[in-house]
Amino acid sequence: MEESKQIPVDQLGQKLLEKKGMSWNKKYRKQYGALRKYLQNHPHIFQFSPDENKVGLKEKHKLLFKSDSQGQGLQSLPQKNDVQWHSEKKPTRLRDSSGRHWFDLNDSKVQPIKEMDIEKQFQGKESAYMLFYRKSQLKRPPEARGNPRYQIPERLLNEMNAANTELQKKRAEWDSANNGIDLHLHLSSCYKFHNGALHPSLTWKEGVADLTIDRRKTLGDLRQSVFQMLESWEGDMILSIAKPLPAGLHLYQTLDGDELTLDCIGLADGADIFVWNGKEVGGTKVMTGADHEPVVINVLRLAEYNEGGKGQHFTESQHVFSCSAKLGDLRRALAPSGGIILKNGSGADKEAKNWEVFLEEDMKETVKGVGLMDGCSVLILDSHDQSFVNMSSGNLTAFTYDISWLQVKNFCRTQDEEKHVKITATIETVMSDIKMKAIREFQLEEELANDSCLRPVSGNGKLLSPVPEDYTVKEAELKMGSLLGLCHGKAPTSTQLFLYFIVGSDQNTSPEMEIVVEETASVKECLNLMLEKSGLSGDNWHLRRIDWCYEAGEALSQENATLKELNVCSGDTLVVTEGKLPAKGFLKIPIWWFKSSSHRKHGENTQDQVNGMTCKMDALQVSPAGDSPEYIHTDMDLCYAGNIEIAGEASLEDLKMQAMTLLCCQEQIVPLPSFLRAWTVDDSKRPAKLLRNNKQQLNDYKLGARVEICIEPLQKEEHLGPHELLLRVQMGIPGERDYYDSTDLVWDISKECTTWALRQQVASHYCLPVDKIEIAKYFPERFEWLPISSWTQQISKRKRKKKQESLQSAPYHLKDGDIIGVKNLLLDDTKDFSTVRDDVGKEKQRQLVLQKQKSRQAERLHDHVFSEEKLNIKHRKPEVALSINVGVFR
């Protein structure tokens, strides 16, 4: 065979596409496999060249070409395996190689059917019978020749016409679905060019128009369709292929050749077409083509003060550059004052060994040439960060997460107070080096190094204790990006302590002062230094620590002990408190006295009364210097009696005896200490814990240094056991929202402390049936009553065997001194335990909450207005009451 009549195999698919309008892969690959494989499987038709790069037809199967007025058409090739090789314009139809066909005649519906499908078509319950027909030779009259409608009934002709119309419609739909493509037209008037790419001015949908067109139509037809859609278009219309990239929309080649079909151009379904004038968009010239693709690069920099998130040492930003841009231009844009660019060679891992330095000879290369693609990360270090880079090997000498900034603010001069400088450091940098760099940056005298120190600045602007100069950043526990203050004064040595102190318990009126003392100094020596600095004198003072709620707490009672022995650390705050400490082993206890409940007027409200006493906090005053509370004579049941000093080894009975000697208590006639009841007093001046067993030592109660005791006189002796619970019960007045005077109820809970047992005890106390009372516990701090449910009456005997919930656990937390309200259902069927006093108390609480909310909103507004002039203040969350309930262990 002549080699000149053969065609390259890789061009055969394109020739087939041009002649047939459909590629081999789309039409035949699924059924017959790859084109080359199909040719090799039919050697009786096709013949390959010796190197198998070209193929042709054997002599008896050569294709004949003929020319007509419409162009060249490829004549039909002998069929093999149902593959049709002609380009007739009628739809492709699979035929049997023998030329014989089967047809399925289902009433008036006739359609072709394959022989292999006949058996499947007529089987099972759906087929009652099947008839086979064979074509016979019929003699037709002369007038029937050429007239296929001869003697066919009009009804059948109409059905035939309708079937043909439906068939033509289906063919058209199939043709449209098979050859139609959807194009997305992007209009230049709806786009703007910025940051290296095209971005829609409006939403994405508003700037895109969809157009469906036949792929066999020409580019001229497409252009005409676009003109018809955009009637208001003026000037030249250029159509360009567009692709969405991470940076935005980018334009590639311009579509030329109006006579070419869309399929030949390579327009695929869903292609993006940009419609513009070919020069500019929105007045900005647009560069097209693959050589000008925009690349999105992640740029990392060392985080400065107040930058980056929690735990982050880098700030990350995205920048767009053309892939044809020189690396030197990129450096000038990102580091105008000079610097170093490093490329991350392993994705998101920021370890030092994965960062490579771009050398000076790389600056002439393009962004694409050095391998920077979308999503690549580069690290920018300023020129003074050369110490972190080993230029010989091109790698970082330290891990990048150890390299960061420390911010230093000048407090040595008031005019430069707002000036900040950035000091590059690692976790191993010594604080003295950071101080010297800051002094040079501030252009201060070198002599200042001997009389200055670095102090961390907290989030609210407070200067913290100075950092020793021989510490590293890691040893000083400084976070990268922290703010330091350069202040006057030497930093404490490793054997010295930097302490804050205030005088008195009122921090709002007493300013916070600072002092540096030796850690080997005694408590008394430290106190004298603080008194001298604050301008005070005398020996009627002592030191206390600050507790967790920033109030005066534990006293430093061992005056001769050193600060180091008492675990006093740098940065601690101490309180210089007026008054002498008691001798070692002694307790100084404030005593409160309760008047007898019999003196209370009838009908007086008792909801704020515990054990028959009412504490009116607005009648109590405390001197600013921390003196003992003074009693202001008003009509109340609680009064301050005075202080007593008693040994910790003394018994509770001794405390009661000593309290009876106080002036306020001498008005009461108390025959024996057993006629007195002792309570501890909480911060809200309410009785908290009942002290039992007169013979027990005070140290066993673990009262603490700030305990206060209230003494209640009784009408008879009382010796409460460890399993006896003291409750205050009060009966509701029928028809009124009020209660009679409360009485004591001693309840033995050794057997059980359940709802059913308490109801029985209360009912027995008032001589009432158990099912005719309702009880509830009162919470005075919330002005609320919690009914104690009686659901246990209905439980079965089987369930009653299980251990029932104790009232000492949630939600009641029943304890000594709790108020129990009682309703007599025989006289009063209302189950509302609240009183008018509760309503007033809740309203006051609500008003107080509203005032706090308004105050916080005003503070936020004030901080927002002045946020640019002051340091960012980190606000604490609103303080809420913390209630901890602990079980009773006796």
Secondary structure, DSSP 8 states (H G I E B T S, - for coil): --GGG-EEHHHHHHHHHHHHSS-HHHHTHHHH--HHHHHHT-TTTEEE-TTSSEEEE-GGG---EEEETTEEEE-----BTTB-----SS------TTS--EEEEETTEEEEE-HHHHHHHS-GGG-S-------------GGGTT-TTTT--HHHHHHHHHHHHHHHHHHHHHHHHHHEEEEEEEEGGGEEEETTEEEESS-TTTTEEEEEEETTSBHHHHHHHHHHH-TT--S--EEEEEEEETTEEEEEEE---TTSBHHHHT--TT-EEEEE-SSEETTEE---SGGG-EEEEEEEEE--TT-SSTT--EEEEEEEEETTSBHHHHHHHH-TT-EEEEEETTTT---GGGEEE--GGGGGSBTTTTT--TT-EEEEEEGGGGGGEETTTTEESS-GGG-EEEEEEE-SSSTTTT-EEEEEE-TT-BHHHHHHHHHHHHT--GGGGGGEEEEEB-TTS-B-----TT-BTTTTT--TT-EEEEEES----TTEEEEEEEESS-TTTS--EEEEEETT-BHHHHHHHHHHHHT--SS-EEEEEE-TTSSEEEE---TTSBTTTTT--TT-EEEEEES----TTEEEEEEEEE--GGGS-TT---TTEETTEE--GGGEE--TT----EE---S-SEEEEEEEEEETTSBHHHHHHHHTTSTGGGGS--SSGGGEEEEEE-TTS-EEEEE--TTSBGGGGT--TT--EEEEE-SS-----TTEEEEEEEEB-TTSS-B---EEEEEE-SS---HHHHHHHHHHHHT--GGGEEEEEEETTTTEEEE---GGGGS-HHHHTS----TTSTTT---TT-EEEEEETTT--------HHHHHHHHHHHHHHHHHHHHHHHHHHHHHHTTTTS--------------------
